[in-house]
Amino acid sequence: MHARDVAVSMSTVAEDLPAREAVRVLAAQDLPGLVVVDGKGRPLTVLAGTQVLRMALPAYCQDDPALARVIDEAAADVILDGVGDRTVADLLPRNRPELPAVRGSATVLEVASVMARSNVPLVAVVDGSGVMTGVITLDGLLDRMLGT
């Protein structure tokens, strides 16, 4: 079995996309994160949903979650206003992890090795030009390895 046999499609976003649009994609597709690609469709990194929350929440709520109780539910709807006019690039951490990538011909064991070494639960599958053709998630990889 090869990487191309295990890979699934996943939404991608460009670094210059408004962060609000990325949040909409995350929510609409119930994803834990999004693959960030360059202008040619080559994978760069992953924008984790938790990173979006980190940028949206007021600092006092992050410093002391008990202070979040002072915000009523009606006001909580405006929390994402904290994202403001930022772009996806603005939401990425400074030391962003590079998204590991393999060719479609990589074996499942190679994919597992790359995933384990990178400590990222997602591996991009790329073509000869480095353009992403799909992704392999940890869950999907384990399902294939266990035959479930």
C-alpha positions in Angstrom: 0.0 0.0 0.0 1.3 3.5 -0.9 0.7 7.0 0.4 -1.6 7.8 -2.6 -3.9 4.9 -1.6 -4.3 6.3 2.0 -4.4 10.0 1.2 -7.6 12.0 1.4 -8.5 15.5 0.2 -8.4 18.3 2.7 -9.2 22.0 2.5 -6.2 24.3 2.1 -5.7 28.0 2.6 -3.2 30.5 1.4 -1.2 32.7 3.8 -2.8 35.9 2.5 -6.4 34.6 3.1 -8.3 36.7 5.6 -8.3 34.8 8.9 -12.1 35.1 9.2 -12.5 33.1 6.0 -10.1 30.4 7.4 -12.2 30.2 10.6 -15.4 29.7 8.4 -13.7 26.9 6.6 -12.6 25.3 9.9 -16.1 25.5 11.3 -18.0 24.4 8.2 -15.9 21.3 7.6 -15.4 20.4 11.3 -11.6 20.4 10.9 -9.0 20.6 13.7 -6.8 22.6 11.4 -6.1 23.7 7.9 -3.1 23.0 5.6 -1.5 26.3 4.5 -0.1 26.3 1.0 2.0 28.7 -1.1 0.8 30.2 -4.3 1.7 27.1 -6.3 -0.2 24.7 -4.0 2.8 23.4 -2.1 2.2 22.7 1.5 3.9 25.0 4.1 2.5 24.3 7.5 -0.7 23.6 9.4 -2.9 26.3 10.9 -4.3 24.6 14.1 -7.7 25.7 15.3 -6.2 26.3 18.7 -3.9 28.9 17.2 -7.0 30.7 15.9 -8.5 30.7 19.4 -5.2 31.9 20.8 -5.4 35.0 18.6 -9.1 35.6 19.1 -9.4 35.3 22.9 -8.6 38.3 25.1 -5.2 37.9 26.8 -6.9 38.0 30.3 -9.0 34.9 29.4 -5.9 33.0 28.4 -3.9 34.1 31.5 -6.7 33.1 33.8 -9.6 30.9 32.4 -11.7 31.7 35.4 -11.9 35.3 34.2 -13.7 34.1 31.1 -16.7 33.7 33.3 -17.2 37.5 33.4 -18.2 37.3 29.7 -21.8 36.3 29.2 -22.8 34.0 26.4 -24.3 36.8 24.3 -20.9 38.7 24.4 -19.0 35.5 23.7 -20.3 35.6 20.1 -18.1 38.6 19.5 -14.9 36.9 20.7 -13.8 36.2 17.1 -13.8 39.9 16.5 -10.3 39.6 18.1 -9.1 38.1 14.8 -9.8 41.5 13.3 -8.3 42.1 9.8 -5.6 39.5 10.3 -4.6 37.1 7.6 -3.7 33.4 8.0 0.0 34.3 8.0 -0.7 36.6 11.0 -2.2 33.6 12.9 0.7 31.3 12.4 3.2 30.9 15.2 6.7 32.4 14.6 8.3 29.0 14.8 5.8 27.3 12.7 6.4 23.6 12.1 7.0 22.6 8.5 4.4 20.2 7.3 6.0 16.9 6.5 5.5 15.6 3.0 5.9 12.4 1.1 5.6 11.3 -2.5 2.5 9.3 -3.5 4.8 6.2 -3.9 5.9 6.2 -0.3 5.0 3.1 1.7 2.7 3.3 4.7 5.7 2.5 6.9 7.6 5.4 5.4 4.6 7.7 6.1 4.5 6.4 9.7 8.2 7.1 10.1 7.9 10.6 8.8 4.9 11.3 11.0 6.6 10.0 14.1 9.8 11.8 13.5 8.1 15.2 12.8 5.7 14.9 15.7 2.9 16.3 13.4 -0.2 14.1 13.1 -0.6 15.0 9.4 1.5 14.3 6.4 1.0 15.9 3.0 1.2 13.7 -0.1 2.8 15.7 -3.0 3.5 15.1 -6.7 6.8 15.5 -8.4 6.5 19.3 -8.3 5.8 19.4 -4.6 2.1 20.3 -5.1 -0.2 18.7 -2.5 -2.5 16.0 -3.9 -3.9 14.9 -0.5 -3.1 14.3 3.2 -2.7 11.4 5.5 -4.0 11.9 9.0 -2.8 9.9 12.0 -6.2 8.5 12.4 -6.3 7.4 8.7 -2.9 5.9 8.9 -3.6 3.9 12.0 -6.9 2.7 10.5 -5.0 1.4 7.5 -2.2 -0.1 9.5 -4.7 -1.9 11.7 -6.9 -2.9 8.8 -10.0 -1.2 10.2 
